[in-house]
Amino acid sequence: MDFPSKSNSQAENRDKLRFVFPSGQRPLVKYKLISKQVTVPDNIYDAALLDLSEEGACLLGNLPERLIYELGGGAVQLGCNLYLKDNMIKVLSTLRWFRVVEPNEFQFGIQFHLTDELQHNIQRFLIRHQLDTRRLSRKGLAP
């Protein structure tokens, strides 16, 4: 299900650098629901990071079904810890879309609330990861 955009000027930009993690190498994300408007459980949830871009991510994990529409409407946000290699990045995010994979498991997209420092940390990770990946594949091709 897609949720309506808050404004027409916030069109999704798929031209940004994006990395899709292979099945056996998906980093862990821990997240908590945060809201000043709605009562939310105090649980910490685990998810697998499917892909990461400068502005958001796609996760595979659990969402409380009773709060799906509050999450989509922005009344509930996700406080996430992204565990990327030796680095942990904290980010506040909003649910943009979700899809039921199986009972109690969702694939969902989140949009980050970016600060300059957060954007820099994510860009640095994406660029380093891309360089490391290329370096590994070049070694395999060398005579």
N, C-alpha and C positions, 0 to 999 in steps of 0.2 A: 504494500500500500504506500503510495506517495502522499505526502502532506503538502498542502499548498504553501508556496513560498510567501515569506513575510512581505516581500515587495517584488515588483517586476524587475527592479534593477539588480537583484541578487541572482542573476542567472548562473547556473552551474558552469564552471569553467573547467573543461576536461583537457585543456592544453597544458595544464600545470604538470610538473614532474610527478610521476606516480610509479610506485613499485608494488608489484604483486608477489606475495611470498609463496614459495612452493609448499605443497602440502605438509611435508615433514619438517619444515623450518619456520613455522608460523610463531611469531613472538607472542608472549602472554600479555594480556591487558587485564588489569583489575579496575573495576569501576564501581561507583556508588551513586545512588540517586540523590539529587539535591533539589529541594524546593522550599520556598517560603509560603507558597499558596496551598499546597496539598500535603497531607501526611504521607510520608514514604517510609518503606521499611529501612532499617538500619543495616541491611545486609551488604556485604562486599561480594560482587559477582566476578567471575572469571570469564574471559572470552579469548578466542584466538584472533589474531590480527591477520585478516585476509589480504588487505592492501592498504597502502598509506600514500597520501599525497600531501602537498603543502597546506591544503585547506581542510582535510578531513580524512576519514578512514572507513573501511568496511570491516565489520566484526562478525564473528560467529559465536553466539552465546545465548544466555537467558535474559529475558525481559519479563517483568511482572505483567501478566496480561491485563490485570485490572487498571493499570496505569498507562496503557498504550496510547490512548488519546491525549492524556495530559502530557506525555512525553512528546508526542507529535505536535501538540499545540504550543510547546515551549514553557508550560507551567512547571515541568520537571526537567532538569538538566542532568547530564552525566559528568561526574568528576572522575577522570580517567588517569591511570598511571600506565604509560606505555613502556614496556621493558624491551628496549632495543639494544642488543649486544651488551656492552658494558655500561649503558646509559639508561636512566629512567627519566622520562619526560612526563610532567604533570600537565594536564590540559582540561579545561572546562569545555563541554561540547553540548550540542543539541541534536536530537534524533531528526534525521531528514527523511528516512524511509525504512521499511522493514518488510521481511518476507518470512513466513513460517516455513522452516525446513522440516521439522518433525515436532511432535508435542514437546513443549517447553524448550525448544531450540529455535532461534531466529538468526537470520542473516540480516544485518542492519547497517545502514550508513549513518555516520555522524559528521557533523560540521563543527570544526574547532572555533572557539572564540579566541582569536589570535592576538597576541601581543608581539612586539617586534622581537623580543628575546625568544619566544616560543617558535615563531616563524623561522628565525635564524637556526635554532637547534634542529628543527625538522628538516630544513633545507640541507644543513650540514650532514645529517644522517643519510638523507637520500643520495646526495652526491658521493659521499664516501662509499656507500653501499654499491652504487653503480660502478664506481672505479674498482672496487674490490672484485665485483662480479666479472667485469671485463678483464681484469688482470688474470683471474683464474682461467677464463676461457682462452685467453691468448697463450698461456703456458701449454694448454692442451693442444694448440695448433702449431706450436713451434717445432721445427725439425729436430 
